[in-house]
Amino acid sequence: MAEYENMKEANTIGADQYFHCIGMCKAARESSKNIADILARLREIGDNLKAGVTSCLDAQEMLRIAEDSLTRDMPANRTGINCPEDKSCEECCKCYKVNGLK
């Protein structure tokens, strides 16, 4: 997904949710809201599993990562997915934009 590469290139602290929102908004517009929602959920599950397996994290750290996914990433994903067609993705996701992003 291009937004993942944009996030890495921007390298801006706190911008993760903005890129979640923008990426899911664009995905929903290119395919469908249902497909984008399924992809968002699968990505979060995959990222959580990957973090646990590759980092050998303890249970408390795994819970912190899961909580971040549920309380920050998924709401940002849903904001993007549910962006009305008459608004731009940038307009719908502006609440997640942090200083330092272009």
C-alpha positions as CSV (number, residue, x, y, z in Angstrom):
1,M,0.0,0.0,0.0
2,A,1.4,3.4,-1.0
3,E,0.4,5.0,2.3
4,Y,2.6,2.7,4.3
5,E,5.6,3.8,2.1
6,N,4.5,7.5,2.6
7,M,4.4,7.0,6.4
8,K,7.9,5.5,6.4
9,E,9.2,8.3,4.2
10,A,7.5,11.0,6.4
11,N,9.0,9.5,9.5
12,T,6.9,11.8,11.7
13,I,6.2,10.9,15.3
14,G,2.5,10.4,15.9
15,A,1.5,10.2,12.3
16,D,0.5,6.5,12.3
17,Q,-3.2,7.1,12.7
18,Y,-3.3,9.7,9.9
19,F,-1.8,7.2,7.5
20,H,-4.2,4.5,8.7
21,C,-7.1,6.8,8.0
22,I,-5.8,8.0,4.6
23,G,-4.9,4.4,3.5
24,M,-8.2,3.0,4.4
25,C,-10.1,5.9,2.8
26,K,-8.3,5.3,-0.5
27,A,-8.7,1.5,-0.2
28,A,-12.5,1.9,0.3
29,R,-12.8,4.2,-2.7
30,E,-10.7,1.9,-4.9
31,S,-12.6,-1.3,-3.9
32,S,-15.5,-1.2,-1.4
33,K,-16.0,-0.3,2.2
34,N,-16.5,-3.9,3.1
35,I,-13.3,-5.1,1.5
36,A,-11.4,-2.2,3.1
37,D,-12.8,-3.1,6.5
38,I,-11.8,-6.7,6.1
39,L,-8.3,-5.7,5.0
40,A,-7.9,-3.3,7.9
41,R,-8.9,-6.0,10.4
42,L,-6.6,-8.6,8.9
43,R,-3.7,-6.1,8.8
44,E,-4.2,-5.3,12.5
45,I,-4.4,-9.0,13.4
46,G,-1.3,-9.8,11.3
47,D,0.7,-6.9,12.8
48,N,-0.2,-8.0,16.3
49,L,0.8,-11.6,15.7
50,K,4.0,-10.5,13.9
51,A,5.0,-8.3,16.8
52,G,4.5,-11.1,19.3
53,V,6.3,-13.8,17.3
54,T,9.3,-11.8,16.0
55,S,10.0,-9.8,19.2
56,C,9.3,-12.5,21.9
57,L,7.3,-9.9,23.9
58,D,5.9,-10.6,27.3
59,A,2.1,-10.7,27.9
60,Q,1.9,-7.2,29.2
61,E,3.6,-5.7,26.1
62,M,1.4,-7.8,23.8
63,L,-1.6,-6.4,25.6
64,R,-0.3,-2.9,25.1
65,I,0.1,-3.5,21.4
66,A,-3.4,-5.0,21.1
67,E,-4.9,-2.1,23.0
68,D,-3.1,0.4,20.7
69,S,-4.6,-1.5,17.7
70,L,-8.1,-1.4,19.1
71,T,-8.1,2.1,20.6
72,R,-6.1,4.0,18.0
73,D,-5.5,2.2,14.7
74,M,-8.9,0.7,14.2
75,P,-10.9,3.9,14.9
76,A,-8.6,5.7,12.4
77,N,-9.2,2.9,9.9
78,R,-13.0,3.3,10.3
79,T,-12.8,7.0,9.9
80,G,-11.1,6.6,6.6
81,I,-13.4,3.8,5.5
82,N,-16.5,5.8,6.3
83,C,-15.4,9.0,4.7
84,P,-18.3,10.3,2.6
85,E,-17.8,10.5,-1.1
86,D,-18.3,14.3,-1.1
87,K,-15.2,14.8,1.1
88,S,-11.6,14.2,0.3
89,C,-9.7,11.6,2.3
90,E,-7.4,14.4,3.6
91,E,-10.5,16.3,4.8
92,C,-11.9,13.3,6.6
93,C,-8.6,12.4,8.2
94,K,-7.4,15.9,9.2
95,C,-8.2,15.2,12.9
96,Y,-5.3,12.7,12.8
97,K,-2.8,15.0,11.1
98,V,0.1,16.0,13.2
99,N,2.6,18.9,12.9
100,G,5.4,18.0,10.5
101,L,3.3,16.3,7.9
102,K,3.0,18.0,4.5
